[in-house]
Amino acid sequence: MAKELIKGNYAIAQAALNAGCECYFGYPITPQTEIGEYLSLKMPEAGLAYVSAESEIAAINMVLGACSTGARAMTTSSSCAVSLMQEALSYAASDELPVVLVNVMRAGPGLGSIYPAQGDYYQSVYGGGNGDYRMVVYAPSNVQECIELTYKTFYTAHKYRTPVILLADGVLGQMMEPAEFTQYSYPPVDNSSWALCGANGRAGKKICSYGPDEAKHIQHVKDLFEKYKLIAEREVMYEEYMTDDADFLLVGFGSIARHLKASVKVLRTKGIKAGMFRPITLFPFPEKRLNELADRCREVMTVEMNMGQMYTDVRLAVNGKTKTTLLNLRPAGEWMSVEEITEAVEKSTEKIYAGI
Amino acid sequence: MLVFETPKSFKKDFKYSFCKGCDHGVAIRLIAELIDEMGLKGNTILTTSIGCSVTMYDFLDLDCIEAPHGRAMAVATGVKRAKPDKFVLTYQGDGDFASIGLAESMHAALRGENVTAICINNTTYGMTGGQLGPTTLMGQVTTTSPNGRNREYYGYPIRIAEQIALCDGTAYSARVSLDTVPNIKKAKAAIKKAFEVQLKGLGTGFVEILSTCPTNWNMTPEQAHERVRNEMMKVFPPGIYKDVTEE
């Protein structure tokens, strides 16, 4: 298929259909409303389920119901409305349901604004729901990745029976960029052992998180974390750019990484050996590789459009091996420019080279 | 000659965990009998809710998913939209259905989801020890209305079956009780109707069951059924509030 000029939100919507999404449940919120609009046209045409839910709470719970039958189901939303879904995500993690959630981030806290932001790192990676659980989080940085990672989101959710978040932002959702709808090539996942279809000639199955038996409950939570450990071993994704000889590392996730790459190019012309490291999976976080890279870097600078959320994970990964700094000139709104980023790096390197 | 047996939809060796005189057991039995009689066991997906009703999946040998508190009708919507050929049932208390889940319940009925909802109305939050709920009667003393429900502090109870009947997508809405054998028979007939409208694809089927909570009402089972008759039925009259098959 040839490349076409397409908006991020439409790319995610069509990619979900390509991935075999059978059910969509959603409620409008800027800056991701185009996803629901697109699917409200396409899904009925294809005989698939589309429901305009009465709220985000209802939408995510409809996803729970659909997923309990093994169906590929999705909801999409943004920041403050994703907050409403946290209870159901906690249930989905405990129930081991393959919930697919797309969060096209806007500014918070509260209603915030419709400016793009990256303020839901904590909410996505550490979870806003109750109890011990984790969710796999993919962070695309361009429209092509919106397609590829939407595919991956569906596959990972079903492969591991766990809720997965595609964490995009308002920049990605609203921008148009050439991208290609590649083939969805992941193998089918057999869900016959757990999906509900009626107790026909067999004992009934139950999908639940309620455990009055203390020992069983403790074992259940431990089993969940064994699964997360397996995911952490197998599913880490990241991108490196000019890190081979880098002694100054820029770290960012999502669309801000585009500016980091451009900044590395500019800095290299100025004789600064900069490189970029971009976690694509935010959970599991690529801590091992980042720790390795920190060995030969004078500084690891985290650049993000929030008050320093991924910075926590970067510091844990670097683990004191080298200096860690945070560049977050604004928590939302206009993305930090290449000029702003390179200027900050140059100032910092002046200090490094001066031995301060 | 076999005159009485446990419905086959029950799990073998199940043991109710309900209090003495609680009507949950009778309501669940009626549902199990109908699932047997209508041959629905192999095709049913049950959505349970939060409260005493959550334990239903420990008794029935059916495929079940437990919905978060109040969200049973949203979860049931997801199940039915994903698998329209399945028989989809929710079993909820009044707090779940008509307080925290009122939006999900009413909107499912407004969309006319082809699902059946059974709601136990016992005028209190049973599992947490008898607090004021959406159906608590005026003047009723609960642990959170120690001086009785009054308008100034608590407002008024909701008449669920009447409200659900107002939704255009509702095919059947009725209120029944389990205080006498004739009323138990009427209740079974109503639940059957609420099953049938789903099977015919006519829309949402709903039955509100006036039920006892002797423990939290501090009554004997007999006294509790007298309260259902003498107090609850005055505010919540049994009857069929909507039946599209009769229109």
Boltz contact constraints between the chains, C-beta under 6 A:
constraints:
  - contact:
      token1: [A, 23]
      token2: [B, 81]
      max_distance: 6.0
  - contact:
      token1: [A, 23]
      token2: [B, 82]
      max_distance: 6.0
  - contact:
      token1: [A, 49]
      token2: [B, 81]
      max_distance: 6.0
  - contact:
      token1: [A, 54]
      token2: [B, 103]
      max_distance: 6.0
  - contact:
      token1: [A, 54]
      token2: [B, 107]
      max_distance: 6.0
  - contact:
      token1: [A, 58]
      token2: [B, 74]
      max_distance: 6.0
  - contact:
      token1: [A, 58]
      token2: [B, 104]
      max_distance: 6.0
  - contact:
      token1: [A, 61]
      token2: [B, 71]
      max_distance: 6.0
  - contact:
      token1: [A, 61]
      token2: [B, 74]
      max_distance: 6.0
  - contact:
      token1: [A, 61]
      token2: [B, 75]
      max_distance: 6.0
  - contact:
      token1: [A, 62]
      token2: [B, 74]
      max_distance: 6.0
  - contact:
      token1: [A, 62]
      token2: [B, 77]
      max_distance: 6.0
  - contact:
      token1: [A, 62]
      token2: [B, 78]
      max_distance: 6.0
  - contact:
      token1: [A, 64]
      token2: [B, 75]
      max_distance: 6.0
  - contact:
      token1: [A, 65]
      token2: [B, 75]
      max_distance: 6.0
  - contact:
      token1: [A, 65]
      token2: [B, 78]
      max_distance: 6.0
  - contact:
      token1: [A, 65]
      token2: [B, 79]
      max_distance: 6.0
  - contact:
      token1: [A, 66]
      token2: [B, 78]
      max_distance: 6.0
  - contact:
      token1: [A, 66]
      token2: [B, 82]
      max_distance: 6.0
  - contact:
      token1: [A, 68]
      token2: [B, 65]
      max_distance: 6.0
  - contact:
      token1: [A, 69]
      token2: [B, 79]
      max_distance: 6.0
  - contact:
      token1: [A, 69]
      token2: [B, 82]
      max_distance: 6.0
  - contact:
      token1: [A, 69]
      token2: [B, 83]
      max_distance: 6.0
  - contact:
      token1: [A, 71]
      token2: [B, 82]
      max_distance: 6.0
  - contact:
      token1: [A, 87]
      token2: [B, 68]
      max_distance: 6.0
  - contact:
      token1: [A, 88]
      token2: [B, 68]
      max_distance: 6.0
  - contact:
      token1: [A, 91]
      token2: [B, 68]
      max_distance: 6.0
  - contact:
      token1: [A, 196]
      token2: [B, 45]
      max_distance: 6.0
  - contact:
      token1: [A, 196]
      token2: [B, 63]
      max_distance: 6.0
  - contact:
      token1: [A, 198]
      token2: [B, 42]
      max_distance: 6.0
  - contact:
      token1: [A, 198]
      token2: [B, 43]
      max_distance: 6.0
  - contact:
      token1: [A, 198]
      token2: [B, 44]
      max_distance: 6.0
  - contact:
      token1: [A, 198]
      token2: [B, 63]
      max_distance: 6.0
  - contact:
      token1: [A, 199]
      token2: [B, 61]
      max_distance: 6.0
  - contact:
      token1: [A, 199]
      token2: [B, 62]
      max_distance: 6.0
  - contact:
      token1: [A, 199]
      token2: [B, 63]
      max_distance: 6.0
  - contact:
      token1: [A, 200]
      token2: [B, 42]
      max_distance: 6.0
  - contact:
      token1: [A, 204]
      token2: [B, 61]
      max_distance: 6.0
  - contact:
      token1: [A, 204]
      token2: [B, 62]
      max_distance: 6.0
  - contact:
      token1: [A, 204]
      token2: [B, 63]
      max_distance: 6.0
  - contact:
      token1: [A, 205]
      token2: [B, 63]
      max_distance: 6.0
  - contact:
      token1: [A, 206]
      token2: [B, 57]
      max_distance: 6.0
  - contact:
      token1: [A, 206]
      token2: [B, 64]
      max_distance: 6.0
  - contact:
      token1: [A, 207]
      token2: [B, 65]
      max_distance: 6.0
  - contact:
      token1: [A, 208]
      token2: [B, 66]
      max_distance: 6.0
  - contact:
      token1: [A, 210]
      token2: [B, 54]
      max_distance: 6.0
  - contact:
      token1: [A, 210]
      token2: [B, 66]
      max_distance: 6.0
